[in-house]
Amino acid sequence: MNRDATSSPEPRRRAAPGWLCLAFLPLIAAHAAQPVTPAPLDLDAFDARKRTVALPDGETLGYLTMGNPAGAPVVLIHGYTDNARDWVPLIPYLSKDLRLIVVDLRGHGVSGKPECCYTRLDFAYDIKLLLDTLDVKRADLVGHSLGSFIAQTFAEFWPERTRRVVLISSSGGAPAGGPPRPPRFDYAAAIRQLKEPIDPDSKFMIEWWSSPTAVPEEFLRRQRRDAAAIPLRVWLAVLDEALIESDLQRTLPRLKAPTLLIWGSADPIMEEDVRQTLRQALPHAQVRIFPGLGHNPFWEDPALCADVINRFLTAPPAVVAHAGAP
């Protein structure tokens, strides 16, 4: 999930961030001093860097690597109906000492789009096999929305392969007991009404990628275009298998890695009740809530989000453990 639609007719706007431009400067200079305002990424050049790999489970996964080849591996896992480009706003601000592994989940981007299977464990197993292929023994995982569920699942089932976890716009599931509260944005109902071919510029698709703060339109246009090209059967399979039917609470006690939780306070999908269930399940996790930001805080203020992520991923173990203590 990667959306921040609200019921107001016109989202609150501010000046668009400066990470979108036509000049592409590669982010592979190891140990380079990080500028205050880093060079932005060109979308065409970013997409052209993708490669695919055939995994032992028969799936084909798209991915690209960036940053310091000798650095600490960090897997970036995008949200529902997105792709590796999800991270373009954030990447220029991440530490140049990191080795970034940016994936297209199965069913998304240039990855294969099988008839099945789309549970969070299926997605996490693909990540495990990709790391095997790249000979990465242990990695940090940063996931957004659906990607946060996948990062959680990877850390639960392969703890020996997990160093630290960042969950952005995540959830611990609905609170136990009592009737379910109607969502402010019923994205599931809207998705079930979609017909093929999906119109990338329809009212729903524009709302699906809206934010309380401005995001460059060319970036959003490409996100909508690529999502519209995903078969509707994949939209529905992920919705039913990885989102609606995902029992997050059952396995959360297995997540022992140091964890950072990030939300925007104006997120209409991951509202306070489902944030609270995650905080309760992970009482030692660090928590950052950014006022006024929505479901995509790393698009809306990538510098601020990257600063928090960089500090968490690069801090000494003792500092992370102390910061996460209740």
C-alpha positions in Angstrom: 0.0 0.0 0.0 1.4 3.3 -0.9 -1.4 5.8 -0.8 -2.5 8.9 1.1 -5.9 9.8 -0.2 -8.3 11.8 2.0 -11.8 13.0 1.6 -10.9 16.6 1.1 -11.2 17.8 -2.5 -7.8 19.4 -2.6 -4.8 18.0 -0.6 -2.7 20.6 1.3 0.3 21.5 -0.9 3.8 22.8 -0.4 6.7 23.3 -2.8 7.7 20.1 -4.5 11.0 18.5 -3.3 14.0 19.0 -5.5 14.9 15.3 -6.0 13.5 15.1 -9.5 15.6 16.5 -12.4 17.0 15.5 -15.8 20.6 15.0 -14.8 21.6 11.6 -13.4 24.6 11.3 -11.2 25.4 7.7 -10.1 25.3 7.0 -6.4 28.2 4.5 -6.5 31.1 6.6 -5.4 32.3 4.8 -2.3 33.1 6.9 0.8 32.2 10.2 -0.9 31.2 13.0 1.4 27.5 13.3 1.5 26.3 16.7 0.4 23.6 18.6 2.2 21.5 18.6 -0.9 22.5 15.5 -2.8 22.3 15.0 -6.6 18.9 13.8 -7.6 18.2 10.7 -9.7 17.0 10.6 -13.2 14.0 8.3 -13.6 15.0 6.9 -17.0 18.6 6.1 -15.8 17.3 4.5 -12.7 14.9 2.2 -14.5 17.6 1.3 -17.0 19.9 0.0 -14.2 17.4 -2.8 -13.3 18.4 -6.4 -14.1 16.5 -9.6 -13.5 17.5 -12.9 -12.0 15.8 -16.4 -12.1 15.4 -17.6 -8.6 15.5 -21.3 -7.5 11.7 -21.2 -6.8 11.0 -20.5 -10.5 10.3 -16.8 -10.0 12.0 -14.0 -11.9 12.8 -11.0 -9.8 13.9 -7.5 -10.9 16.4 -5.6 -8.8 19.2 -3.1 -8.9 22.2 -2.4 -6.6 23.5 1.1 -5.7 25.9 2.7 -3.2 29.1 1.2 -1.8 29.6 -2.4 -3.1 31.6 -3.1 0.1 29.1 -1.5 2.4 26.5 -3.0 4.8 23.7 -4.5 2.6 20.3 -2.8 2.9 17.3 -4.3 1.1 14.6 -1.7 0.1 11.2 -3.3 -0.3 8.5 -1.2 -1.9 4.7 -1.0 -1.3 1.6 -2.5 -3.0 1.4 -1.8 -6.7 4.7 0.1 -6.8 8.2 -1.0 -7.8 11.8 -0.3 -7.1 11.4 3.3 -8.2 9.4 3.8 -5.0 12.7 4.6 -3.4 14.0 7.2 -5.9 13.1 10.2 -3.6 15.0 8.7 -0.6 18.1 7.1 -2.1 20.1 10.3 -2.7 19.9 11.1 1.0 20.9 7.7 2.3 24.4 7.1 3.5 26.9 6.5 0.7 28.5 3.8 2.9 25.5 1.5 2.4 25.1 -1.2 -0.2 21.5 -0.8 -1.4 19.6 -3.7 -2.9 16.4 -2.4 -4.4 13.8 -4.9 -5.5 10.7 -5.3 -7.7 8.4 -7.6 -5.8 6.9 -10.5 -7.7 3.9 -9.3 -9.6 5.4 -5.8 -9.8 7.7 -3.8 -12.0 9.9 -6.1 -14.3 9.5 -9.1 -12.0 7.4 -12.1 -13.0 3.7 -12.1 -12.6 2.7 -15.7 -11.7 -0.8 -16.9 -11.3 0.1 -17.5 -7.6 1.2 -17.0 -4.9 1.2 -13.7 -3.1 1.3 -14.2 0.7 3.8 -12.2 2.7 5.8 -15.3 3.2 6.0 -15.9 -0.6 7.3 -12.4 -1.0 9.8 -12.8 1.9 11.1 -16.1 0.5 11.8 -14.4 -2.8 13.9 -11.8 -0.9 15.8 -14.6 0.9 16.6 -16.4 -2.4 17.7 -13.1 -4.0 20.1 -12.6 -1.1 21.4 -16.1 -1.5 22.0 -15.4 -5.2 23.9 -12.2 -4.3 25.8 -14.1 -1.6 24.6 -11.7 1.1 24.6 -13.5 4.4 23.0 -10.8 6.5 21.2 -7.5 5.7 19.2 -4.6 7.0 15.6 -4.5 5.7 13.7 -1.3 5.0 10.0 -1.8 4.0 7.2 0.5 3.2 3.5 -0.5 3.8 3.2 -4.0 2.1 7.0 -4.0 2.0 7.0 -3.5 5.8 4.9 -6.6 6.2 7.5 -8.5 4.0 10.4 -7.1 5.9 8.7 -8.1 9.2 8.1 -11.6 7.8 11.7 -12.0 6.6 13.0 -11.0 10.0 10.7 -13.4 11.7 11.5 -16.5 9.6 15.2 -15.8 8.9 16.5 -13.9 12.0 20.0 -15.1 11.4 20.0 -13.2 8.1 18.6 -10.0 9.6 20.5 -7.2 11.3 18.1 -4.3 11.7 14.6 -3.6 10.4 12.9 -0.3 9.4 9.1 -0.5 9.0 7.6 2.6 7.3 3.8 3.1 7.3 3.2 -0.3 8.9 0.6 -2.0 11.0 0.2 -4.6 13.7 -3.3 -5.4 12.4 -6.7 -4.4 13.8 -7.1 -4.3 17.6 -8.5 -7.5 19.1 -12.1 -7.5 20.2 -14.9 -5.2 19.3 -16.4 -4.5 15.9 -14.0 -3.4 13.1 -13.9 0.3 12.6 -14.6 1.5 9.0 -11.5 2.8 7.3 -11.2 6.4 6.4 -10.1 5.4 3.0 -11.6 2.1 1.9 -9.0 1.3 -0.8 -10.0 -2.4 -0.9 -13.5 -1.7 -1.9 -12.3 0.7 -4.6 -9.8 -1.8 -6.0 -12.5 -4.5 -6.3 -14.4 -2.2 -8.6 -11.5 -1.8 -11.0 -11.8 -3.1 -14.6 -9.1 -3.8 -17.2 -7.6 -2.0 -18.8 -6.9 0.1 -15.7 -6.8 3.8 -16.5 -3.7 5.3 -14.9 -5.2 8.8 -14.8 -8.6 7.8 -13.4 -9.9 9.5 -10.2 -9.1 6.4 -8.1 -5.5 6.1 -9.4 -4.8 9.8 -8.8 -6.2 9.5 -5.2 -4.2 6.3 -4.7 -1.0 8.3 -5.2 -2.0 11.6 -3.5 -0.2 13.0 -0.5 -0.8 15.9 1.9 2.4 17.5 0.6 3.4 17.9 -3.1 5.3 15.2 -4.9 6.6 15.8 -8.5 3.9 14.9 -11.0 6.3 13.1 -13.4 7.3 10.6 -10.7 3.6 10.0 -9.8 2.6 9.7 -13.4 5.1 6.9 -13.9 4.0 5.2 -10.8 0.4 5.2 -12.0 1.4 4.0 -15.4 3.4 1.1 -14.1 0.7 0.1 -11.6 -2.0 0.2 -14.3 0.1 -2.3 -16.3 0.0 -4.8 -13.4 -2.7 -7.4 -14.2 -5.8 -6.9 -12.2 -5.6 -10.5 -11.0 -2.3 -9.6 -9.3 -3.8 -6.5 -7.7 -6.6 -8.7 -6.3 -4.3 -11.6 -5.3 -2.0 -9.4 -3.3 -5.0 -7.6 -1.7 -6.6 -10.9 -0.6 -3.5 -12.9 0.3 -0.9 -10.5 1.7 -3.1 -7.6 3.0 -6.6 -8.5 3.9 -5.9 -12.0 5.2 -2.5 -11.3 6.7 -2.3 -12.3 10.4 0.5 -10.0 11.4 0.0 -10.4 15.2 0.5 -14.2 15.1 4.2 -14.0 14.1 5.3 -10.6 15.5 6.7 -12.1 18.7 9.3 -13.7 16.5 10.7 -10.3 15.4 13.8 -9.9 17.6 16.0 -7.6 15.5 16.3 -4.0 16.4 13.4 -2.2 14.8 12.6 1.4 13.8 8.9 2.3 13.2 8.2 5.4 11.0 4.8 6.9 10.3 3.3 10.2 9.0 0.8 11.6 11.4 -1.7 12.2 8.5 -1.6 8.7 7.1 -5.3 7.7 6.4 -4.5 4.0 5.8 -2.3 3.2 8.8 -4.3 5.1 11.4 -3.6 5.3 15.1 -5.4 2.1 16.2 -3.3 -0.1 13.9 -0.1 1.8 14.7 -0.8 1.1 18.4 -1.1 -2.6 17.9 2.4 -2.6 16.3 3.9 -0.5 19.0 2.4 -2.9 21.6 3.8 -5.9 19.8 7.2 -4.4 19.5 7.7 -2.5 22.8 11.5 -2.2 22.3 11.2 -0.6 18.9 12.2 3.0 18.2 9.3 5.1 16.9 9.3 8.3 14.8 6.1 10.0 13.8 6.4 12.9 11.3 3.7 15.6 11.8 1.6 16.4 8.8 3.1 13.7 6.5 1.0 11.0 5.0 1.4 7.4 3.9 4.5 8.2 1.9 6.6 10.2 4.3 9.9 9.4 2.4 8.5 11.0 -0.7 7.2 14.0 1.0 10.3 14.8 3.1 13.0 12.4 2.0 15.8 14.3 3.8 14.1 14.1 7.1 13.3 10.4 6.8 16.7 9.5 5.5 18.4 11.2 8.4 16.4 9.1 10.9 17.1 5.9 8.9 20.8 6.6 8.5 21.2 7.2 12.2 19.4 4.0 13.0 21.3 1.8 10.5 24.7 3.2 11.3 24.5 3.5 15.1 26.6 1.2 17.2 24.6 -1.8 18.6 24.7 -0.5 22.1 23.2 2.8 21.1 20.4 1.1 19.2 19.6 -1.3 22.1 19.6 1.6 24.6 17.4 3.8 22.4 14.8 1.0 21.9 14.5 0.2 25.6 11.1 0.9 27.2 
